[in-house]
Amino acid sequence: MRHIAIVGSGPAGYYSAEAALKRWGDQVAIDVFDKLPVPYGLIRSGVAPDHQSIKAVTRRYEQTALSANVRFVGHVAIGQDVSIAELSQLYDAVVLATGAPRDRPLDMPGEHLGNVLGSAAFVGWYNGHPQFAQLDPDLHGTDAVVIGMGNVALDVARILAKTRAEFAGSDIVGHALDALGSSRLQRITIVGRRGPHQIMMTPKELGELAHLARGAPRVDPADLPEIGEDALLEPGLRKSVNHLRAFAAIPEHTRADLEIDVAFDFFASPKRLIGDVAGKVTGIEVERTTVMAGRAVGTGETYVIPAGLVVACIGYQTSPIAGVPFDERAGRFANHEGRVLPGLYCVGWAQHGPSGTIGTNRPDGFGVIERIAEDWETGAVTGRKAGSAGFDALARERGLNVMTFDDWKTIEQAETARARDDAPREKFVDIAAMIAASSA
C-alpha cells in the first residue's frame, strides 16, 4: 500500500485523488487535507453564488471522497498544525493543491485606503469564507470601480448590480445579501489597461450583464476597433467582443429608468488611489493608454474616476508554506513540471499560477499522478511509510480536532436546513459554528 497526502480539497486536490484511484485502485490510500472543516475550496468560496450549475461539480468530487481508500482530513492547517517535513515522513508522496488564495497587490499609492479590497477578500465575503466573513465593505457610496478585465471582475460587477430578487436560487450568504440590498450604488466602472480585443472575459459570463434587472452595461463605441479586425480573433473572444458591440448599441432612452450603470472603461491604466481625510477611498487616477504590440502604453493623459469602493481583480498568488521552496516573483511554489522536492509535488494553481478553468485542473491532477508514478517506478522516491495511521497518532498526540467527511455531511445538512426559502443552503461563516454543527 502506498500513501499519498493531498493538501487542499478543491478541484486540483480531488482530481488528483481521482487520478490516483484510477491508476492504483485499492493499492493506494489517500488523505485529502484542508485547513477548513469543510471541503471543496474554490468551488465553495470562489465560484459566484449565482452560478449553481458550476458548483454541481462537487457531486463528482463526492464520489471520490466516498471511496474506501480516500479520507477527508479537515480542520488541519499544514505548515501550522503539522509541518511539511512531518507530512513527508508519514506519506510516500505529498501533493500541494492549495490553489492561489491571496490577492496580488496593486502596488500603487493609496492601495491601503479604506474600502479598497482585493477580489479574493470581496468574493470570500459574499461567499461566506470564514477568513473574510467580517469584511463589512461600505456599499453606501454611489460609485464603485472594479479593476480587471477577466471573469472575476465580471462576477464582482454583476453581484454588485443585482437586486435581491435576482439572487433567488443562489447560495450568497445572508450578511452579504442584506448589505447588497441596502447598497446605494449608481455606477460601477470596470477598468482595464487595454482594449476590447485584449479582454479575458468569456462570452457566457459577459452576456449575463445584458440581463440585469436594474442595470445595463455601457461601452463607448469609440473604444471598439473596426469590426473587420474581429475576424482575426479566436472564436470565443470574437463572441465576447460581439457582446461589447451590442452593449455599445444600447440606446440611451432604454437606460432612463435603470438604477445602475455598468460602464467599461478601456485603455485606462490605474496609477494611484485617492482618499479623504478619514483615510477612505474617494477616487482612482488612471492614465489613458494605447495598445502597441499587445501591450498598454501610457499617453500621459490622466483623469480621475470617482470611487467609494474599489475591488481589484488583477490575479492571485499561492500562500507560502514553511519548508517549501517558493517563487516570489511568480507567486507559486517553485517546481519543475509539478516536482518541488523528492516526494513533494504541487498541482493546479499552486503549480502554474491562476490560469485556466475548473476543468483544466483534471489534466493537471492526472499529470501530477503520472510524475509520482514515474518517481516510484524509477526509484527516485522510495520507502513504505505509515500514512494515515501515522498521522492519526500525531493528531491524537497534538489534540487536533480533525473533521471527517461524515462531519462535513452533517454540516451540509445543517446548512440546508437553515437556508432561506429561495436558497439551497445558508453557509456557516464561522469555523466554531461549523464544528458545533458537525456534532449537533
ABEGO torsion letter per residue (X at the ends): XBBBBBBEABAAAAAAAAAAAAAAEAABBBBBBBABABBGEAAAAABBAABAAAAAAAAAAAAAAABAABBBBBGBBBGAABBAAAAAAABABBBBAAEBABBBBAGBBGAABBGBBBAAAAAAAAAGBAAAAAAGBBAABABBBBBEABAAAAAAAAAAABBAAAABGBABBAAAAAAAAABABABBBBBBABBAAABABBAAAAAAAAABAABBBBBBAAABBBAAAAAABBAAAAAAAAAAAAAAABBAAAAAABABBBBBBBGBBBABBBBBAAGBBABBBBBBBBBBGGBBBBAGBBBBBBBABBBBBAEBBBBBBBGBBBBAAAGBBBBBGGBABBGBBBBEAAAAEBBEBAAAAAAAAAAAAAAAAAAAAAGABBEBBAEAAAAAAAAAAAGBBBBBAAAAAAAAAAAAAABBAABABBBBABAAAAAAAAAX
